[in-house]
Amino acid sequence: MPTQMLSRAEIRARWGELLTGFEPAPPGHPIAAGMPAGSVTDDTEQAVLLGRLLVGGHGIIDPNEFAAALVSWEREMAGRGSEDLLGPSTKRAVAAVLAGTPPGQAGSAGDTNGAAMRIAPVGIAAPPDDVLALVDQVVMASRVTHNTGIALAGAAAVAAAVSAGVSGAGVAQATALAVEAARIAAGRGHWVAGAGVAARIEWAASLVAGRAEAEAADLIYTLVGTSLATQESVPAAFAVLAAIPADPWRACLLAASLGGDCDTIAAIAGAIAGACHGLEAFPTPAIAVIDAQRLDLAPLADSLLALRSATAR
Protein backbone atom coordinates (compact mmCIF):
# COMPACT_ATOMS: atom_id res chain seq x y z
CA MET A 1 0.00 0.00 0.00
CA PRO A 2 2.56 2.72 0.95
CA THR A 3 4.81 2.16 -2.06
CA GLN A 4 2.21 1.92 -4.83
CA MET A 5 2.77 4.33 -7.71
CA LEU A 6 6.03 5.64 -6.27
CA SER A 7 9.26 5.33 -8.22
CA ARG A 8 11.90 2.82 -7.21
CA ALA A 9 14.21 5.72 -6.34
CA GLU A 10 11.61 7.20 -3.98
CA ILE A 11 11.12 3.83 -2.29
CA ARG A 12 14.85 3.31 -1.88
CA ALA A 13 15.31 6.78 -0.41
CA ARG A 14 12.61 6.24 2.22
CA TRP A 15 12.77 2.53 3.09
CA GLY A 16 16.05 1.25 1.66
CA GLU A 17 16.60 -1.54 -0.85
CA LEU A 18 13.86 -3.79 0.52
CA LEU A 19 10.87 -3.22 2.78
CA THR A 20 11.05 -5.14 6.05
CA GLY A 21 7.33 -5.28 6.82
CA PHE A 22 4.08 -3.34 6.69
CA GLU A 23 4.46 0.44 6.73
CA PRO A 24 2.02 3.36 6.91
CA ALA A 25 1.61 5.53 3.85
CA PRO A 26 3.95 8.53 3.89
CA PRO A 27 2.43 12.02 4.14
CA GLY A 28 1.42 13.40 0.78
CA HIS A 29 1.15 9.99 -0.87
CA PRO A 30 -0.74 10.42 -4.18
CA ILE A 31 -3.24 7.62 -3.42
CA ALA A 32 -2.92 6.31 0.11
CA ALA A 33 -2.08 9.34 2.30
CA GLY A 34 -3.10 8.72 5.90
CA MET A 35 -3.60 4.96 5.56
CA PRO A 36 -2.11 2.96 8.46
CA ALA A 37 0.30 0.05 8.10
CA GLY A 38 -1.38 -3.13 6.89
CA SER A 39 -4.24 -1.39 5.10
CA VAL A 40 -5.23 -3.30 1.98
CA THR A 41 -5.66 -1.77 -1.46
CA ASP A 42 -8.13 -2.22 -4.29
CA ASP A 43 -6.48 -5.50 -5.30
CA THR A 44 -7.47 -7.25 -2.09
CA GLU A 45 -10.82 -5.48 -1.77
CA GLN A 46 -11.88 -6.51 -5.28
CA ALA A 47 -10.55 -10.07 -4.88
CA VAL A 48 -12.72 -10.46 -1.78
CA LEU A 49 -15.69 -8.98 -3.63
CA LEU A 50 -15.18 -11.39 -6.54
CA GLY A 51 -14.74 -14.34 -4.19
CA ARG A 52 -17.97 -13.60 -2.35
CA LEU A 53 -19.89 -13.29 -5.62
CA LEU A 54 -18.40 -16.59 -6.77
CA VAL A 55 -19.50 -18.31 -3.56
CA GLY A 56 -22.93 -16.66 -3.58
CA GLY A 57 -23.48 -17.74 -7.19
CA HIS A 58 -22.29 -21.31 -6.54
CA GLY A 59 -19.45 -20.84 -9.00
CA ILE A 60 -21.28 -18.52 -11.41
CA ILE A 61 -20.86 -14.74 -11.57
CA ASP A 62 -23.61 -12.66 -13.12
CA PRO A 63 -21.88 -9.84 -15.06
CA ASN A 64 -24.55 -7.25 -14.25
CA GLU A 65 -24.40 -8.13 -10.56
CA PHE A 66 -20.61 -7.88 -10.70
CA ALA A 67 -20.78 -4.44 -12.34
CA ALA A 68 -23.28 -3.21 -9.72
CA ALA A 69 -21.11 -4.58 -6.91
CA LEU A 70 -18.06 -2.75 -8.26
CA VAL A 71 -20.02 0.53 -8.41
CA SER A 72 -21.19 0.07 -4.80
CA TRP A 73 -17.66 -0.73 -3.71
CA GLU A 74 -16.25 2.40 -5.35
CA ARG A 75 -18.89 4.58 -3.71
CA GLU A 76 -18.09 3.08 -0.33
CA MET A 77 -14.37 3.63 -0.84
CA ALA A 78 -14.93 7.23 -1.94
CA GLY A 79 -17.11 7.77 1.13
CA ARG A 80 -14.19 6.68 3.29
CA GLY A 81 -11.99 9.25 1.55
CA SER A 82 -9.94 6.73 -0.38
CA GLU A 83 -8.40 7.66 -3.73
CA ASP A 84 -7.63 3.98 -4.48
CA LEU A 85 -10.65 3.37 -6.70
CA LEU A 86 -11.56 1.54 -9.90
CA GLY A 87 -8.85 1.24 -12.53
CA PRO A 88 -9.28 2.69 -16.02
CA SER A 89 -10.55 -0.47 -17.74
CA THR A 90 -12.96 -1.38 -14.96
CA LYS A 91 -14.34 2.15 -14.61
CA ARG A 92 -14.95 2.44 -18.34
CA ALA A 93 -16.62 -0.98 -18.59
CA VAL A 94 -18.84 -0.55 -15.54
CA ALA A 95 -20.08 2.80 -16.85
CA ALA A 96 -20.87 1.13 -20.17
CA VAL A 97 -22.85 -1.70 -18.53
CA LEU A 98 -24.86 0.74 -16.44
CA ALA A 99 -25.62 2.69 -19.63
CA GLY A 100 -27.04 -0.44 -21.26
CA THR A 101 -24.07 -1.90 -23.15
CA PRO A 102 -24.20 -5.74 -23.21
CA PRO A 103 -21.68 -7.17 -20.72
CA GLY A 104 -19.88 -9.07 -23.49
CA GLN A 105 -19.05 -5.79 -25.22
CA ALA A 106 -18.40 -3.53 -22.24
CA GLY A 107 -14.93 -4.91 -21.61
CA SER A 108 -13.83 -5.01 -25.23
CA ALA A 109 -11.04 -2.47 -24.65
CA GLY A 110 -10.03 -3.53 -21.13
CA ASP A 111 -6.38 -4.52 -21.29
CA THR A 112 -4.93 -3.34 -17.96
CA ASN A 113 -4.25 -5.57 -14.94
CA GLY A 114 -7.54 -5.26 -13.04
CA ALA A 115 -8.68 -8.75 -14.00
CA ALA A 116 -5.37 -10.34 -13.00
CA MET A 117 -5.13 -8.54 -9.67
CA ARG A 118 -8.46 -9.90 -8.35
CA ILE A 119 -8.64 -13.35 -9.99
CA ALA A 120 -7.05 -15.45 -7.21
CA PRO A 121 -10.45 -16.66 -5.87
CA VAL A 122 -11.12 -18.35 -9.23
CA GLY A 123 -7.81 -20.16 -8.90
CA ILE A 124 -8.81 -21.38 -5.44
CA ALA A 125 -12.25 -22.50 -6.60
CA ALA A 126 -11.20 -24.18 -9.88
CA PRO A 127 -8.98 -27.30 -9.94
CA PRO A 128 -6.03 -27.29 -12.38
CA ASP A 129 -6.70 -30.61 -14.07
CA ASP A 130 -8.78 -29.14 -16.91
CA VAL A 131 -6.97 -26.00 -18.07
CA LEU A 132 -9.62 -25.19 -20.69
CA ALA A 133 -12.34 -25.25 -18.05
CA LEU A 134 -10.22 -23.09 -15.76
CA VAL A 135 -9.76 -20.54 -18.54
CA ASP A 136 -13.53 -20.59 -19.10
CA GLN A 137 -13.98 -19.67 -15.42
CA VAL A 138 -11.49 -16.83 -15.77
CA VAL A 139 -13.30 -15.46 -18.82
CA MET A 140 -16.64 -15.64 -17.01
CA ALA A 141 -15.23 -13.69 -14.07
CA SER A 142 -13.37 -11.11 -16.17
CA ARG A 143 -15.10 -10.38 -19.45
CA VAL A 144 -17.45 -7.68 -18.18
CA THR A 145 -14.46 -5.38 -17.55
CA HIS A 146 -11.46 -7.00 -19.27
CA ASN A 147 -12.63 -8.88 -22.35
CA THR A 148 -9.36 -8.71 -24.32
CA GLY A 149 -6.83 -11.40 -25.10
CA ILE A 150 -4.08 -9.61 -23.17
CA ALA A 151 -6.09 -9.08 -19.98
CA LEU A 152 -7.59 -12.56 -20.06
CA ALA A 153 -4.15 -14.09 -20.63
CA GLY A 154 -2.81 -12.27 -17.57
CA ALA A 155 -5.76 -13.28 -15.41
CA ALA A 156 -5.64 -16.88 -16.61
CA ALA A 157 -1.93 -17.10 -15.80
CA VAL A 158 -2.52 -15.95 -12.23
CA ALA A 159 -5.58 -18.18 -11.68
CA ALA A 160 -3.79 -21.22 -13.10
CA ALA A 161 -0.72 -20.67 -10.92
CA VAL A 162 -2.87 -20.27 -7.79
CA SER A 163 -4.89 -23.36 -8.71
CA ALA A 164 -1.73 -25.41 -9.24
CA GLY A 165 -0.29 -24.18 -5.95
CA VAL A 166 -3.40 -25.17 -4.01
CA SER A 167 -3.01 -28.68 -5.50
CA GLY A 168 0.58 -28.89 -4.24
CA ALA A 169 2.66 -27.51 -7.10
CA GLY A 170 5.85 -25.59 -6.47
CA VAL A 171 6.56 -22.19 -8.01
CA ALA A 172 8.23 -23.57 -11.16
CA GLN A 173 5.41 -26.03 -11.85
CA ALA A 174 2.78 -23.38 -11.15
CA THR A 175 4.53 -21.00 -13.54
CA ALA A 176 4.53 -23.63 -16.28
CA LEU A 177 0.76 -24.08 -15.95
CA ALA A 178 0.37 -20.29 -15.92
CA VAL A 179 2.14 -20.04 -19.27
CA GLU A 180 -0.09 -22.76 -20.74
CA ALA A 181 -3.25 -21.04 -19.49
CA ALA A 182 -2.08 -17.64 -20.75
CA ARG A 183 -1.51 -19.04 -24.24
CA ILE A 184 -5.04 -20.45 -24.31
CA ALA A 185 -6.68 -17.30 -22.92
CA ALA A 186 -4.84 -15.04 -25.37
CA GLY A 187 -7.19 -16.32 -28.05
CA ARG A 188 -10.29 -15.37 -26.09
CA GLY A 189 -12.00 -11.99 -26.02
CA HIS A 190 -11.24 -9.04 -28.28
CA TRP A 191 -7.85 -8.55 -29.89
CA VAL A 192 -5.78 -5.56 -28.86
CA ALA A 193 -2.17 -4.87 -29.77
CA GLY A 194 0.41 -5.82 -27.19
CA ALA A 195 3.17 -8.27 -26.32
CA GLY A 196 2.24 -11.87 -25.58
CA VAL A 197 1.75 -12.40 -21.86
CA ALA A 198 2.80 -16.07 -21.91
CA ALA A 199 6.05 -15.32 -23.74
CA ARG A 200 6.85 -12.42 -21.42
CA ILE A 201 6.24 -14.54 -18.31
CA GLU A 202 8.75 -17.11 -19.57
CA TRP A 203 11.26 -14.41 -20.54
CA ALA A 204 10.89 -12.44 -17.29
CA ALA A 205 11.30 -15.53 -15.12
CA SER A 206 14.44 -16.60 -17.02
CA LEU A 207 15.82 -13.05 -16.88
CA VAL A 208 16.11 -12.98 -13.08
CA ALA A 209 16.46 -16.63 -12.08
CA GLY A 210 19.56 -17.07 -9.91
CA ARG A 211 20.25 -13.34 -9.62
CA ALA A 212 20.76 -11.45 -6.36
CA GLU A 213 17.60 -9.77 -5.08
CA ALA A 214 18.72 -6.20 -5.71
CA GLU A 215 19.86 -7.02 -9.23
CA ALA A 216 16.63 -8.89 -9.93
CA ALA A 217 14.58 -5.95 -8.68
CA ASP A 218 16.43 -3.51 -10.93
CA LEU A 219 15.97 -5.77 -13.96
CA ILE A 220 12.26 -6.16 -13.27
CA TYR A 221 11.79 -2.42 -12.82
CA THR A 222 13.79 -1.34 -15.86
CA LEU A 223 13.17 -4.15 -18.38
CA VAL A 224 10.04 -6.09 -17.45
CA GLY A 225 8.13 -3.00 -16.30
CA THR A 226 5.84 -2.31 -13.38
CA SER A 227 3.02 -0.29 -14.94
CA LEU A 228 -0.73 -1.00 -15.05
CA ALA A 229 -0.20 -2.84 -18.34
CA THR A 230 -1.02 -6.53 -17.97
CA GLN A 231 1.97 -7.52 -20.11
CA GLU A 232 4.27 -5.74 -17.64
CA SER A 233 2.84 -6.28 -14.16
CA VAL A 234 1.87 -9.95 -14.52
CA PRO A 235 5.29 -11.03 -15.89
CA ALA A 236 6.87 -8.86 -13.18
CA ALA A 237 5.07 -10.87 -10.50
CA PHE A 238 6.28 -14.16 -11.98
CA ALA A 239 9.79 -12.71 -12.19
CA VAL A 240 9.66 -11.93 -8.47
CA LEU A 241 8.70 -15.55 -7.81
CA ALA A 242 11.55 -16.77 -10.01
CA ALA A 243 13.98 -14.59 -8.07
CA ILE A 244 12.70 -15.73 -4.64
CA PRO A 245 10.91 -19.05 -5.15
CA ALA A 246 11.30 -20.43 -1.62
CA ASP A 247 10.22 -17.54 0.65
CA PRO A 248 6.74 -16.12 -0.06
CA TRP A 249 6.93 -13.31 2.49
CA ARG A 250 10.27 -12.08 1.16
CA ALA A 251 8.85 -12.30 -2.37
CA CYS A 252 5.98 -10.04 -1.27
CA LEU A 253 8.43 -7.57 0.25
CA LEU A 254 10.54 -7.50 -2.91
CA ALA A 255 7.46 -7.02 -5.11
CA ALA A 256 6.24 -4.18 -2.92
CA SER A 257 9.66 -2.53 -3.15
CA LEU A 258 9.76 -2.40 -6.95
CA GLY A 259 7.87 0.84 -7.60
CA GLY A 260 5.07 1.52 -10.04
CA ASP A 261 1.94 -0.59 -9.63
CA CYS A 262 3.75 -2.64 -7.04
CA ASP A 263 0.77 -3.26 -4.76
CA THR A 264 -0.76 -5.23 -7.64
CA ILE A 265 2.50 -7.02 -8.40
CA ALA A 266 2.85 -7.94 -4.72
CA ALA A 267 -0.79 -9.07 -4.55
CA ILE A 268 -0.29 -11.40 -7.52
CA ALA A 269 3.08 -12.73 -6.35
CA GLY A 270 1.75 -13.18 -2.82
CA ALA A 271 -1.34 -15.06 -3.99
CA ILE A 272 0.70 -17.51 -6.05
CA ALA A 273 3.48 -17.93 -3.48
CA GLY A 274 0.90 -18.37 -0.72
CA ALA A 275 -0.91 -21.03 -2.73
CA CYS A 276 2.37 -22.87 -3.35
CA HIS A 277 3.78 -22.64 0.19
CA GLY A 278 0.76 -22.40 2.49
CA LEU A 279 -0.11 -20.10 5.35
CA GLU A 280 2.56 -21.51 7.66
CA ALA A 281 5.28 -20.08 5.40
CA PHE A 282 4.34 -16.51 6.39
CA PRO A 283 5.44 -14.83 9.65
CA THR A 284 2.80 -14.95 12.38
CA PRO A 285 2.99 -11.16 13.01
CA ALA A 286 2.32 -10.45 9.32
CA ILE A 287 -0.72 -12.73 9.35
CA ALA A 288 -1.99 -10.98 12.48
CA VAL A 289 -1.78 -7.59 10.76
CA ILE A 290 -3.91 -8.83 7.87
CA ASP A 291 -6.38 -10.59 10.17
CA ALA A 292 -6.84 -7.26 11.95
CA GLN A 293 -8.31 -5.83 8.72
CA ARG A 294 -11.42 -7.98 9.40
CA LEU A 295 -11.82 -9.24 5.86
CA ASP A 296 -12.91 -12.72 7.04
CA LEU A 297 -10.50 -14.34 4.62
CA ALA A 298 -10.43 -17.78 6.28
CA PRO A 299 -14.17 -18.55 5.91
CA LEU A 300 -14.11 -17.16 2.37
CA ALA A 301 -11.18 -19.45 1.50
CA ASP A 302 -13.04 -22.41 3.01
CA SER A 303 -16.10 -21.64 0.89
CA LEU A 304 -13.98 -21.34 -2.26
CA LEU A 305 -12.31 -24.68 -1.49
CA ALA A 306 -15.78 -26.22 -1.10
CA LEU A 307 -16.56 -25.00 -4.63
CA ARG A 308 -13.32 -26.59 -5.81
CA SER A 309 -14.28 -29.93 -4.25
CA ALA A 310 -17.73 -29.79 -5.83
CA THR A 311 -16.21 -29.07 -9.25
CA ALA A 312 -13.76 -31.95 -8.88
CA ARG A 313 -16.62 -34.31 -8.03
Rosetta blueprint (number, residue, H / E / L):
1 M L
2 P L
3 T L
4 Q L
5 M L
6 L L
7 S L
8 R H
9 A H
10 E H
11 I H
12 R H
13 A H
14 R H
15 W H
16 G L
17 E L
18 L L
19 L L
20 T L
21 G L
22 F L
23 E L
24 P L
25 A L
26 P L
27 P L
28 G L
29 H L
30 P L
31 I L
32 A L
33 A L
34 G L
35 M L
36 P L
37 A L
38 G L
39 S L
40 V L
41 T L
42 D H
43 D H
44 T H
45 E H
46 Q H
47 A H
48 V H
49 L H
50 L H
51 G H
52 R H
53 L H
54 L H
55 V H
56 G H
57 G L
58 H L
59 G L
60 I L
61 I L
62 D L
63 P H
64 N H
65 E H
66 F H
67 A H
68 A H
69 A H
70 L H
71 V H
72 S H
73 W H
74 E H
75 R H
76 E H
77 M H
78 A H
79 G H
80 R L
81 G L
82 S L
83 E L
84 D L
85 L L
86 L L
87 G L
88 P H
89 S H
90 T H
91 K H
92 R H
93 A H
94 V H
95 A H
96 A H
97 V H
98 L H
99 A L
100 G L
101 T L
102 P L
103 P H
104 G H
105 Q H
106 A H
107 G L
108 S L
109 A L
110 G L
111 D L
112 T E
113 N L
114 G H
115 A H
116 A H
117 M H
118 R L
119 I L
120 A H
121 P H
122 V H
123 G H
124 I H
125 A H
126 A L
127 P L
128 P L
129 D L
130 D L
131 V H
132 L H
133 A H
134 L H
135 V H
136 D H
137 Q H
138 V H
139 V H
140 M H
141 A H
142 S H
143 R L
144 V L
145 T L
146 H L
147 N L
148 T E
149 G H
150 I H
151 A H
152 L H
153 A H
154 G H
155 A H
156 A H
157 A H
158 V H
159 A H
160 A H
161 A H
162 V H
163 S H
164 A H
165 G H
166 V H
167 S L
168 G L
169 A L
170 G L
171 V H
172 A H
173 Q H
174 A H
175 T H
176 A H
177 L H
178 A H
179 V H
180 E H
181 A H
182 A H
183 R H
184 I H
185 A H
186 A L
187 G L
188 R L
189 G L
190 H E
191 W L
192 V L
193 A L
194 G L
195 A L
196 G L
197 V H
198 A H
199 A H
200 R H
201 I H
202 E H
203 W H
204 A H
205 A H
206 S H
207 L H
208 V H
209 A L
210 G L
211 R L
212 A L
213 E H
214 A H
215 E H
216 A H
217 A H
218 D H
219 L H
220 I H
221 Y H
222 T H
223 L H
224 V H
225 G L
226 T L
227 S L
228 L L
229 A E
230 T H
231 Q H
232 E H
233 S H
234 V H
235 P H
236 A H
237 A H
238 F H
239 A H
240 V H
241 L H
242 A H
243 A H
244 I L
245 P L
246 A L
247 D L
248 P H
249 W H
250 R H
251 A H
252 C H
253 L H
254 L H
255 A H
256 A H
257 S L
258 L L
259 G L
260 G L
261 D L
262 C H
263 D H
264 T H
265 I H
266 A H
267 A H
268 I H
269 A H
270 G H
271 A H
272 I H
273 A H
274 G H
275 A H
276 C H
277 H H
278 G L
279 L H
280 E H
281 A H
282 F L
283 P L
284 T H
285 P H
286 A H
287 I H
288 A H
289 V H
290 I H
291 D H
292 A L
293 Q L
294 R L
295 L L
296 D L
297 L H
298 A H
299 P H
300 L H
301 A H
302 D H
303 S H
304 L H
305 L H
306 A H
307 L H
308 R H
309 S H
310 A H
311 T H
312 A H
313 R L
